[in-house]
């Protein structure tokens, strides 16, 4: 994206901004910590066939201008680690969003095999597109 890494990191580090980039399948329920110093929260994920999960998220690390990530504990016991990776490249910033599944329930493991991983990949791709749109579109001029 045609934005400096410092602007991307500042946007992502403020968890209140995540409301703006979540797609229609993800609802930010609440955020933990005081405004300006949020460190996690809860999100509700609506999946195919009416599936729903609530995840408790927590920022575990943040390396300014490089990466940030944390855990997402799903209702039922599934645990994933989510990571945003930023790489400056010729006045642009390459942003990667990924997740590593650490522990799953048998049911969630089945869902992931039956298309859940591809579904999550599409959610991440959409989030990255929305992030890019949000940071590169200039506000309309006021007259």
MODELLER restraints for C-alpha pairs under 7 A, 6 or more apart:
rsr = mdl.restraints
at = mdl.atoms
rsr.add(forms.Gaussian(group=physical.xy_distance, feature=features.Distance(at['CA:1:A'], at['CA:92:A']), mean=5.47, stdev=0.5))
rsr.add(forms.Gaussian(group=physical.xy_distance, feature=features.Distance(at['CA:1:A'], at['CA:93:A']), mean=5.36, stdev=0.5))
rsr.add(forms.Gaussian(group=physical.xy_distance, feature=features.Distance(at['CA:1:A'], at['CA:94:A']), mean=6.27, stdev=0.5))
rsr.add(forms.Gaussian(group=physical.xy_distance, feature=features.Distance(at['CA:1:A'], at['CA:132:A']), mean=5.92, stdev=0.5))
rsr.add(forms.Gaussian(group=physical.xy_distance, feature=features.Distance(at['CA:2:A'], at['CA:91:A']), mean=6.75, stdev=0.5))
rsr.add(forms.Gaussian(group=physical.xy_distance, feature=features.Distance(at['CA:2:A'], at['CA:92:A']), mean=4.49, stdev=0.5))
rsr.add(forms.Gaussian(group=physical.xy_distance, feature=features.Distance(at['CA:2:A'], at['CA:93:A']), mean=6.51, stdev=0.5))
rsr.add(forms.Gaussian(group=physical.xy_distance, feature=features.Distance(at['CA:2:A'], at['CA:136:A']), mean=6.73, stdev=0.5))
rsr.add(forms.Gaussian(group=physical.xy_distance, feature=features.Distance(at['CA:3:A'], at['CA:92:A']), mean=5.31, stdev=0.5))
rsr.add(forms.Gaussian(group=physical.xy_distance, feature=features.Distance(at['CA:3:A'], at['CA:93:A']), mean=5.97, stdev=0.5))
rsr.add(forms.Gaussian(group=physical.xy_distance, feature=features.Distance(at['CA:3:A'], at['CA:136:A']), mean=6.80, stdev=0.5))
rsr.add(forms.Gaussian(group=physical.xy_distance, feature=features.Distance(at['CA:4:A'], at['CA:91:A']), mean=6.22, stdev=0.5))
rsr.add(forms.Gaussian(group=physical.xy_distance, feature=features.Distance(at['CA:4:A'], at['CA:92:A']), mean=5.76, stdev=0.5))
rsr.add(forms.Gaussian(group=physical.xy_distance, feature=features.Distance(at['CA:4:A'], at['CA:93:A']), mean=5.84, stdev=0.5))
rsr.add(forms.Gaussian(group=physical.xy_distance, feature=features.Distance(at['CA:5:A'], at['CA:65:A']), mean=5.40, stdev=0.5))
rsr.add(forms.Gaussian(group=physical.xy_distance, feature=features.Distance(at['CA:5:A'], at['CA:86:A']), mean=6.60, stdev=0.5))
rsr.add(forms.Gaussian(group=physical.xy_distance, feature=features.Distance(at['CA:5:A'], at['CA:88:A']), mean=6.00, stdev=0.5))
rsr.add(forms.Gaussian(group=physical.xy_distance, feature=features.Distance(at['CA:5:A'], at['CA:93:A']), mean=5.48, stdev=0.5))
rsr.add(forms.Gaussian(group=physical.xy_distance, feature=features.Distance(at['CA:6:A'], at['CA:65:A']), mean=5.43, stdev=0.5))
rsr.add(forms.Gaussian(group=physical.xy_distance, feature=features.Distance(at['CA:9:A'], at['CA:64:A']), mean=6.58, stdev=0.5))
rsr.add(forms.Gaussian(group=physical.xy_distance, feature=features.Distance(at['CA:9:A'], at['CA:65:A']), mean=5.50, stdev=0.5))
rsr.add(forms.Gaussian(group=physical.xy_distance, feature=features.Distance(at['CA:11:A'], at['CA:17:A']), mean=6.41, stdev=0.5))
rsr.add(forms.Gaussian(group=physical.xy_distance, feature=features.Distance(at['CA:14:A'], at['CA:36:A']), mean=6.53, stdev=0.5))
rsr.add(forms.Gaussian(group=physical.xy_distance, feature=features.Distance(at['CA:15:A'], at['CA:38:A']), mean=6.04, stdev=0.5))
rsr.add(forms.Gaussian(group=physical.xy_distance, feature=features.Distance(at['CA:19:A'], at['CA:28:A']), mean=6.02, stdev=0.5))
rsr.add(forms.Gaussian(group=physical.xy_distance, feature=features.Distance(at['CA:21:A'], at['CA:127:A']), mean=5.75, stdev=0.5))
rsr.add(forms.Gaussian(group=physical.xy_distance, feature=features.Distance(at['CA:21:A'], at['CA:130:A']), mean=5.50, stdev=0.5))
rsr.add(forms.Gaussian(group=physical.xy_distance, feature=features.Distance(at['CA:21:A'], at['CA:131:A']), mean=5.75, stdev=0.5))
rsr.add(forms.Gaussian(group=physical.xy_distance, feature=features.Distance(at['CA:22:A'], at['CA:127:A']), mean=6.10, stdev=0.5))
rsr.add(forms.Gaussian(group=physical.xy_distance, feature=features.Distance(at['CA:23:A'], at['CA:126:A']), mean=6.96, stdev=0.5))
rsr.add(forms.Gaussian(group=physical.xy_distance, feature=features.Distance(at['CA:23:A'], at['CA:127:A']), mean=6.40, stdev=0.5))
rsr.add(forms.Gaussian(group=physical.xy_distance, feature=features.Distance(at['CA:25:A'], at['CA:45:A']), mean=5.71, stdev=0.5))
rsr.add(forms.Gaussian(group=physical.xy_distance, feature=features.Distance(at['CA:25:A'], at['CA:46:A']), mean=4.99, stdev=0.5))
rsr.add(forms.Gaussian(group=physical.xy_distance, feature=features.Distance(at['CA:25:A'], at['CA:47:A']), mean=6.72, stdev=0.5))
rsr.add(forms.Gaussian(group=physical.xy_distance, feature=features.Distance(at['CA:26:A'], at['CA:43:A']), mean=6.61, stdev=0.5))
rsr.add(forms.Gaussian(group=physical.xy_distance, feature=features.Distance(at['CA:26:A'], at['CA:44:A']), mean=5.74, stdev=0.5))
rsr.add(forms.Gaussian(group=physical.xy_distance, feature=features.Distance(at['CA:26:A'], at['CA:45:A']), mean=4.66, stdev=0.5))
rsr.add(forms.Gaussian(group=physical.xy_distance, feature=features.Distance(at['CA:26:A'], at['CA:46:A']), mean=6.42, stdev=0.5))
rsr.add(forms.Gaussian(group=physical.xy_distance, feature=features.Distance(at['CA:27:A'], at['CA:43:A']), mean=5.49, stdev=0.5))
rsr.add(forms.Gaussian(group=physical.xy_distance, feature=features.Distance(at['CA:27:A'], at['CA:44:A']), mean=5.09, stdev=0.5))
rsr.add(forms.Gaussian(group=physical.xy_distance, feature=features.Distance(at['CA:27:A'], at['CA:45:A']), mean=6.49, stdev=0.5))
rsr.add(forms.Gaussian(group=physical.xy_distance, feature=features.Distance(at['CA:28:A'], at['CA:42:A']), mean=6.28, stdev=0.5))
rsr.add(forms.Gaussian(group=physical.xy_distance, feature=features.Distance(at['CA:28:A'], at['CA:43:A']), mean=4.40, stdev=0.5))
rsr.add(forms.Gaussian(group=physical.xy_distance, feature=features.Distance(at['CA:28:A'], at['CA:44:A']), mean=6.43, stdev=0.5))
rsr.add(forms.Gaussian(group=physical.xy_distance, feature=features.Distance(at['CA:29:A'], at['CA:42:A']), mean=5.40, stdev=0.5))
rsr.add(forms.Gaussian(group=physical.xy_distance, feature=features.Distance(at['CA:29:A'], at['CA:43:A']), mean=5.16, stdev=0.5))
rsr.add(forms.Gaussian(group=physical.xy_distance, feature=features.Distance(at['CA:29:A'], at['CA:44:A']), mean=6.55, stdev=0.5))
rsr.add(forms.Gaussian(group=physical.xy_distance, feature=features.Distance(at['CA:30:A'], at['CA:41:A']), mean=5.41, stdev=0.5))
rsr.add(forms.Gaussian(group=physical.xy_distance, feature=features.Distance(at['CA:30:A'], at['CA:42:A']), mean=5.43, stdev=0.5))
rsr.add(forms.Gaussian(group=physical.xy_distance, feature=features.Distance(at['CA:31:A'], at['CA:38:A']), mean=6.52, stdev=0.5))
rsr.add(forms.Gaussian(group=physical.xy_distance, feature=features.Distance(at['CA:31:A'], at['CA:40:A']), mean=5.77, stdev=0.5))
rsr.add(forms.Gaussian(group=physical.xy_distance, feature=features.Distance(at['CA:31:A'], at['CA:41:A']), mean=3.93, stdev=0.5))
rsr.add(forms.Gaussian(group=physical.xy_distance, feature=features.Distance(at['CA:31:A'], at['CA:42:A']), mean=6.45, stdev=0.5))
rsr.add(forms.Gaussian(group=physical.xy_distance, feature=features.Distance(at['CA:32:A'], at['CA:38:A']), mean=5.58, stdev=0.5))
rsr.add(forms.Gaussian(group=physical.xy_distance, feature=features.Distance(at['CA:32:A'], at['CA:39:A']), mean=5.84, stdev=0.5))
rsr.add(forms.Gaussian(group=physical.xy_distance, feature=features.Distance(at['CA:32:A'], at['CA:40:A']), mean=5.07, stdev=0.5))
rsr.add(forms.Gaussian(group=physical.xy_distance, feature=features.Distance(at['CA:32:A'], at['CA:41:A']), mean=4.82, stdev=0.5))
rsr.add(forms.Gaussian(group=physical.xy_distance, feature=features.Distance(at['CA:33:A'], at['CA:39:A']), mean=5.84, stdev=0.5))
rsr.add(forms.Gaussian(group=physical.xy_distance, feature=features.Distance(at['CA:39:A'], at['CA:58:A']), mean=5.84, stdev=0.5))
rsr.add(forms.Gaussian(group=physical.xy_distance, feature=features.Distance(at['CA:39:A'], at['CA:59:A']), mean=5.30, stdev=0.5))
rsr.add(forms.Gaussian(group=physical.xy_distance, feature=features.Distance(at['CA:40:A'], at['CA:57:A']), mean=4.96, stdev=0.5))
rsr.add(forms.Gaussian(group=physical.xy_distance, feature=features.Distance(at['CA:40:A'], at['CA:58:A']), mean=4.02, stdev=0.5))
rsr.add(forms.Gaussian(group=physical.xy_distance, feature=features.Distance(at['CA:40:A'], at['CA:59:A']), mean=5.63, stdev=0.5))
rsr.add(forms.Gaussian(group=physical.xy_distance, feature=features.Distance(at['CA:41:A'], at['CA:56:A']), mean=5.76, stdev=0.5))
rsr.add(forms.Gaussian(group=physical.xy_distance, feature=features.Distance(at['CA:41:A'], at['CA:57:A']), mean=5.17, stdev=0.5))
rsr.add(forms.Gaussian(group=physical.xy_distance, feature=features.Distance(at['CA:41:A'], at['CA:58:A']), mean=6.59, stdev=0.5))
rsr.add(forms.Gaussian(group=physical.xy_distance, feature=features.Distance(at['CA:42:A'], at['CA:54:A']), mean=6.79, stdev=0.5))
rsr.add(forms.Gaussian(group=physical.xy_distance, feature=features.Distance(at['CA:42:A'], at['CA:55:A']), mean=5.53, stdev=0.5))
rsr.add(forms.Gaussian(group=physical.xy_distance, feature=features.Distance(at['CA:42:A'], at['CA:56:A']), mean=4.45, stdev=0.5))
rsr.add(forms.Gaussian(group=physical.xy_distance, feature=features.Distance(at['CA:42:A'], at['CA:57:A']), mean=5.83, stdev=0.5))
rsr.add(forms.Gaussian(group=physical.xy_distance, feature=features.Distance(at['CA:43:A'], at['CA:54:A']), mean=5.68, stdev=0.5))
rsr.add(forms.Gaussian(group=physical.xy_distance, feature=features.Distance(at['CA:43:A'], at['CA:55:A']), mean=5.31, stdev=0.5))
rsr.add(forms.Gaussian(group=physical.xy_distance, feature=features.Distance(at['CA:43:A'], at['CA:56:A']), mean=6.62, stdev=0.5))
rsr.add(forms.Gaussian(group=physical.xy_distance, feature=features.Distance(at['CA:44:A'], at['CA:53:A']), mean=5.82, stdev=0.5))
rsr.add(forms.Gaussian(group=physical.xy_distance, feature=features.Distance(at['CA:44:A'], at['CA:54:A']), mean=4.39, stdev=0.5))
rsr.add(forms.Gaussian(group=physical.xy_distance, feature=features.Distance(at['CA:44:A'], at['CA:55:A']), mean=6.35, stdev=0.5))
rsr.add(forms.Gaussian(group=physical.xy_distance, feature=features.Distance(at['CA:45:A'], at['CA:52:A']), mean=5.59, stdev=0.5))
rsr.add(forms.Gaussian(group=physical.xy_distance, feature=features.Distance(at['CA:45:A'], at['CA:53:A']), mean=5.19, stdev=0.5))
rsr.add(forms.Gaussian(group=physical.xy_distance, feature=features.Distance(at['CA:45:A'], at['CA:54:A']), mean=6.10, stdev=0.5))
rsr.add(forms.Gaussian(group=physical.xy_distance, feature=features.Distance(at['CA:46:A'], at['CA:52:A']), mean=4.58, stdev=0.5))
rsr.add(forms.Gaussian(group=physical.xy_distance, feature=features.Distance(at['CA:46:A'], at['CA:53:A']), mean=6.68, stdev=0.5))
rsr.add(forms.Gaussian(group=physical.xy_distance, feature=features.Distance(at['CA:53:A'], at['CA:74:A']), mean=6.34, stdev=0.5))
rsr.add(forms.Gaussian(group=physical.xy_distance, feature=features.Distance(at['CA:53:A'], at['CA:75:A']), mean=6.07, stdev=0.5))
rsr.add(forms.Gaussian(group=physical.xy_distance, feature=features.Distance(at['CA:54:A'], at['CA:74:A']), mean=5.65, stdev=0.5))
rsr.add(forms.Gaussian(group=physical.xy_distance, feature=features.Distance(at['CA:54:A'], at['CA:75:A']), mean=5.49, stdev=0.5))
rsr.add(forms.Gaussian(group=physical.xy_distance, feature=features.Distance(at['CA:55:A'], at['CA:72:A']), mean=5.59, stdev=0.5))
rsr.add(forms.Gaussian(group=physical.xy_distance, feature=features.Distance(at['CA:55:A'], at['CA:73:A']), mean=5.13, stdev=0.5))
rsr.add(forms.Gaussian(group=physical.xy_distance, feature=features.Distance(at['CA:55:A'], at['CA:74:A']), mean=4.20, stdev=0.5))
rsr.add(forms.Gaussian(group=physical.xy_distance, feature=features.Distance(at['CA:55:A'], at['CA:75:A']), mean=6.17, stdev=0.5))
rsr.add(forms.Gaussian(group=physical.xy_distance, feature=features.Distance(at['CA:56:A'], at['CA:72:A']), mean=5.51, stdev=0.5))
rsr.add(forms.Gaussian(group=physical.xy_distance, feature=features.Distance(at['CA:56:A'], at['CA:73:A']), mean=5.15, stdev=0.5))
rsr.add(forms.Gaussian(group=physical.xy_distance, feature=features.Distance(at['CA:56:A'], at['CA:74:A']), mean=6.45, stdev=0.5))
rsr.add(forms.Gaussian(group=physical.xy_distance, feature=features.Distance(at['CA:57:A'], at['CA:71:A']), mean=5.50, stdev=0.5))
rsr.add(forms.Gaussian(group=physical.xy_distance, feature=features.Distance(at['CA:57:A'], at['CA:72:A']), mean=4.42, stdev=0.5))
rsr.add(forms.Gaussian(group=physical.xy_distance, feature=features.Distance(at['CA:57:A'], at['CA:73:A']), mean=6.44, stdev=0.5))
rsr.add(forms.Gaussian(group=physical.xy_distance, feature=features.Distance(at['CA:58:A'], at['CA:70:A']), mean=5.42, stdev=0.5))
rsr.add(forms.Gaussian(group=physical.xy_distance, feature=features.Distance(at['CA:58:A'], at['CA:71:A']), mean=5.35, stdev=0.5))
rsr.add(forms.Gaussian(group=physical.xy_distance, feature=features.Distance(at['CA:58:A'], at['CA:72:A']), mean=6.73, stdev=0.5))
rsr.add(forms.Gaussian(group=physical.xy_distance, feature=features.Distance(at['CA:59:A'], at['CA:69:A']), mean=5.77, stdev=0.5))
rsr.add(forms.Gaussian(group=physical.xy_distance, feature=features.Distance(at['CA:59:A'], at['CA:70:A']), mean=4.29, stdev=0.5))
rsr.add(forms.Gaussian(group=physical.xy_distance, feature=features.Distance(at['CA:59:A'], at['CA:71:A']), mean=6.70, stdev=0.5))
rsr.add(forms.Gaussian(group=physical.xy_distance, feature=features.Distance(at['CA:60:A'], at['CA:69:A']), mean=5.94, stdev=0.5))
rsr.add(forms.Gaussian(group=physical.xy_distance, feature=features.Distance(at['CA:60:A'], at['CA:70:A']), mean=4.36, stdev=0.5))
rsr.add(forms.Gaussian(group=physical.xy_distance, feature=features.Distance(at['CA:60:A'], at['CA:71:A']), mean=6.87, stdev=0.5))
rsr.add(forms.Gaussian(group=physical.xy_distance, feature=features.Distance(at['CA:61:A'], at['CA:68:A']), mean=5.51, stdev=0.5))
rsr.add(forms.Gaussian(group=physical.xy_distance, feature=features.Distance(at['CA:61:A'], at['CA:69:A']), mean=5.60, stdev=0.5))
rsr.add(forms.Gaussian(group=physical.xy_distance, feature=features.Distance(at['CA:61:A'], at['CA:70:A']), mean=6.45, stdev=0.5))
rsr.add(forms.Gaussian(group=physical.xy_distance, feature=features.Distance(at['CA:62:A'], at['CA:68:A']), mean=4.09, stdev=0.5))
rsr.add(forms.Gaussian(group=physical.xy_distance, feature=features.Distance(at['CA:62:A'], at['CA:69:A']), mean=6.55, stdev=0.5))
rsr.add(forms.Gaussian(group=physical.xy_distance, feature=features.Distance(at['CA:65:A'], at['CA:86:A']), mean=6.58, stdev=0.5))
rsr.add(forms.Gaussian(group=physical.xy_distance, feature=features.Distance(at['CA:66:A'], at['CA:85:A']), mean=6.03, stdev=0.5))
rsr.add(forms.Gaussian(group=physical.xy_distance, feature=features.Distance(at['CA:66:A'], at['CA:86:A']), mean=4.88, stdev=0.5))
rsr.add(forms.Gaussian(group=physical.xy_distance, feature=features.Distance(at['CA:66:A'], at['CA:87:A']), mean=6.52, stdev=0.5))
rsr.add(forms.Gaussian(group=physical.xy_distance, feature=features.Distance(at['CA:67:A'], at['CA:84:A']), mean=5.42, stdev=0.5))
rsr.add(forms.Gaussian(group=physical.xy_distance, feature=features.Distance(at['CA:67:A'], at['CA:85:A']), mean=4.45, stdev=0.5))
rsr.add(forms.Gaussian(group=physical.xy_distance, feature=features.Distance(at['CA:67:A'], at['CA:86:A']), mean=5.72, stdev=0.5))
rsr.add(forms.Gaussian(group=physical.xy_distance, feature=features.Distance(at['CA:68:A'], at['CA:83:A']), mean=5.84, stdev=0.5))
rsr.add(forms.Gaussian(group=physical.xy_distance, feature=features.Distance(at['CA:68:A'], at['CA:84:A']), mean=5.34, stdev=0.5))
rsr.add(forms.Gaussian(group=physical.xy_distance, feature=features.Distance(at['CA:68:A'], at['CA:85:A']), mean=6.79, stdev=0.5))
rsr.add(forms.Gaussian(group=physical.xy_distance, feature=features.Distance(at['CA:69:A'], at['CA:82:A']), mean=5.36, stdev=0.5))
rsr.add(forms.Gaussian(group=physical.xy_distance, feature=features.Distance(at['CA:69:A'], at['CA:83:A']), mean=4.10, stdev=0.5))
rsr.add(forms.Gaussian(group=physical.xy_distance, feature=features.Distance(at['CA:69:A'], at['CA:84:A']), mean=5.96, stdev=0.5))
rsr.add(forms.Gaussian(group=physical.xy_distance, feature=features.Distance(at['CA:70:A'], at['CA:81:A']), mean=5.52, stdev=0.5))
rsr.add(forms.Gaussian(group=physical.xy_distance, feature=features.Distance(at['CA:70:A'], at['CA:82:A']), mean=5.47, stdev=0.5))
rsr.add(forms.Gaussian(group=physical.xy_distance, feature=features.Distance(at['CA:70:A'], at['CA:83:A']), mean=6.61, stdev=0.5))
rsr.add(forms.Gaussian(group=physical.xy_distance, feature=features.Distance(at['CA:71:A'], at['CA:80:A']), mean=5.78, stdev=0.5))
rsr.add(forms.Gaussian(group=physical.xy_distance, feature=features.Distance(at['CA:71:A'], at['CA:81:A']), mean=4.45, stdev=0.5))
rsr.add(forms.Gaussian(group=physical.xy_distance, feature=features.Distance(at['CA:71:A'], at['CA:82:A']), mean=6.10, stdev=0.5))
rsr.add(forms.Gaussian(group=physical.xy_distance, feature=features.Distance(at['CA:72:A'], at['CA:79:A']), mean=5.86, stdev=0.5))
rsr.add(forms.Gaussian(group=physical.xy_distance, feature=features.Distance(at['CA:72:A'], at['CA:80:A']), mean=5.23, stdev=0.5))
rsr.add(forms.Gaussian(group=physical.xy_distance, feature=features.Distance(at['CA:72:A'], at['CA:81:A']), mean=6.09, stdev=0.5))
rsr.add(forms.Gaussian(group=physical.xy_distance, feature=features.Distance(at['CA:73:A'], at['CA:79:A']), mean=4.62, stdev=0.5))
rsr.add(forms.Gaussian(group=physical.xy_distance, feature=features.Distance(at['CA:73:A'], at['CA:80:A']), mean=6.53, stdev=0.5))
rsr.add(forms.Gaussian(group=physical.xy_distance, feature=features.Distance(at['CA:77:A'], at['CA:104:A']), mean=6.57, stdev=0.5))
rsr.add(forms.Gaussian(group=physical.xy_distance, feature=features.Distance(at['CA:77:A'], at['CA:105:A']), mean=6.29, stdev=0.5))
rsr.add(forms.Gaussian(group=physical.xy_distance, feature=features.Distance(at['CA:78:A'], at['CA:103:A']), mean=5.24, stdev=0.5))
rsr.add(forms.Gaussian(group=physical.xy_distance, feature=features.Distance(at['CA:78:A'], at['CA:104:A']), mean=4.16, stdev=0.5))
rsr.add(forms.Gaussian(group=physical.xy_distance, feature=features.Distance(at['CA:78:A'], at['CA:105:A']), mean=5.78, stdev=0.5))
rsr.add(forms.Gaussian(group=physical.xy_distance, feature=features.Distance(at['CA:79:A'], at['CA:101:A']), mean=6.18, stdev=0.5))
rsr.add(forms.Gaussian(group=physical.xy_distance, feature=features.Distance(at['CA:79:A'], at['CA:102:A']), mean=5.47, stdev=0.5))
rsr.add(forms.Gaussian(group=physical.xy_distance, feature=features.Distance(at['CA:79:A'], at['CA:103:A']), mean=5.03, stdev=0.5))
rsr.add(forms.Gaussian(group=physical.xy_distance, feature=features.Distance(at['CA:79:A'], at['CA:104:A']), mean=6.43, stdev=0.5))
rsr.add(forms.Gaussian(group=physical.xy_distance, feature=features.Distance(at['CA:80:A'], at['CA:99:A']), mean=6.35, stdev=0.5))
rsr.add(forms.Gaussian(group=physical.xy_distance, feature=features.Distance(at['CA:80:A'], at['CA:100:A']), mean=5.47, stdev=0.5))
rsr.add(forms.Gaussian(group=physical.xy_distance, feature=features.Distance(at['CA:80:A'], at['CA:101:A']), mean=4.31, stdev=0.5))
rsr.add(forms.Gaussian(group=physical.xy_distance, feature=features.Distance(at['CA:80:A'], at['CA:102:A']), mean=5.34, stdev=0.5))
rsr.add(forms.Gaussian(group=physical.xy_distance, feature=features.Distance(at['CA:81:A'], at['CA:99:A']), mean=5.40, stdev=0.5))
rsr.add(forms.Gaussian(group=physical.xy_distance, feature=features.Distance(at['CA:81:A'], at['CA:100:A']), mean=5.21, stdev=0.5))
rsr.add(forms.Gaussian(group=physical.xy_distance, feature=features.Distance(at['CA:81:A'], at['CA:101:A']), mean=6.49, stdev=0.5))
rsr.add(forms.Gaussian(group=physical.xy_distance, feature=features.Distance(at['CA:82:A'], at['CA:98:A']), mean=5.74, stdev=0.5))
rsr.add(forms.Gaussian(group=physical.xy_distance, feature=features.Distance(at['CA:82:A'], at['CA:99:A']), mean=4.31, stdev=0.5))
rsr.add(forms.Gaussian(group=physical.xy_distance, feature=features.Distance(at['CA:82:A'], at['CA:100:A']), mean=6.57, stdev=0.5))
rsr.add(forms.Gaussian(group=physical.xy_distance, feature=features.Distance(at['CA:83:A'], at['CA:97:A']), mean=5.78, stdev=0.5))
rsr.add(forms.Gaussian(group=physical.xy_distance, feature=features.Distance(at['CA:83:A'], at['CA:98:A']), mean=5.45, stdev=0.5))
rsr.add(forms.Gaussian(group=physical.xy_distance, feature=features.Distance(at['CA:83:A'], at['CA:99:A']), mean=6.26, stdev=0.5))
rsr.add(forms.Gaussian(group=physical.xy_distance, feature=features.Distance(at['CA:84:A'], at['CA:95:A']), mean=6.91, stdev=0.5))
rsr.add(forms.Gaussian(group=physical.xy_distance, feature=features.Distance(at['CA:84:A'], at['CA:96:A']), mean=5.68, stdev=0.5))
rsr.add(forms.Gaussian(group=physical.xy_distance, feature=features.Distance(at['CA:84:A'], at['CA:97:A']), mean=4.68, stdev=0.5))
rsr.add(forms.Gaussian(group=physical.xy_distance, feature=features.Distance(at['CA:84:A'], at['CA:98:A']), mean=6.76, stdev=0.5))
rsr.add(forms.Gaussian(group=physical.xy_distance, feature=features.Distance(at['CA:85:A'], at['CA:95:A']), mean=5.64, stdev=0.5))
rsr.add(forms.Gaussian(group=physical.xy_distance, feature=features.Distance(at['CA:85:A'], at['CA:96:A']), mean=5.03, stdev=0.5))
rsr.add(forms.Gaussian(group=physical.xy_distance, feature=features.Distance(at['CA:85:A'], at['CA:97:A']), mean=6.51, stdev=0.5))
rsr.add(forms.Gaussian(group=physical.xy_distance, feature=features.Distance(at['CA:86:A'], at['CA:93:A']), mean=6.34, stdev=0.5))
rsr.add(forms.Gaussian(group=physical.xy_distance, feature=features.Distance(at['CA:86:A'], at['CA:94:A']), mean=5.70, stdev=0.5))
rsr.add(forms.Gaussian(group=physical.xy_distance, feature=features.Distance(at['CA:86:A'], at['CA:95:A']), mean=4.74, stdev=0.5))
rsr.add(forms.Gaussian(group=physical.xy_distance, feature=features.Distance(at['CA:86:A'], at['CA:96:A']), mean=6.62, stdev=0.5))
rsr.add(forms.Gaussian(group=physical.xy_distance, feature=features.Distance(at['CA:87:A'], at['CA:93:A']), mean=5.50, stdev=0.5))
rsr.add(forms.Gaussian(group=physical.xy_distance, feature=features.Distance(at['CA:87:A'], at['CA:94:A']), mean=5.00, stdev=0.5))
rsr.add(forms.Gaussian(group=physical.xy_distance, feature=features.Distance(at['CA:87:A'], at['CA:95:A']), mean=6.54, stdev=0.5))
rsr.add(forms.Gaussian(group=physical.xy_distance, feature=features.Distance(at['CA:88:A'], at['CA:94:A']), mean=6.21, stdev=0.5))
rsr.add(forms.Gaussian(group=physical.xy_distance, feature=features.Distance(at['CA:97:A'], at['CA:124:A']), mean=6.45, stdev=0.5))
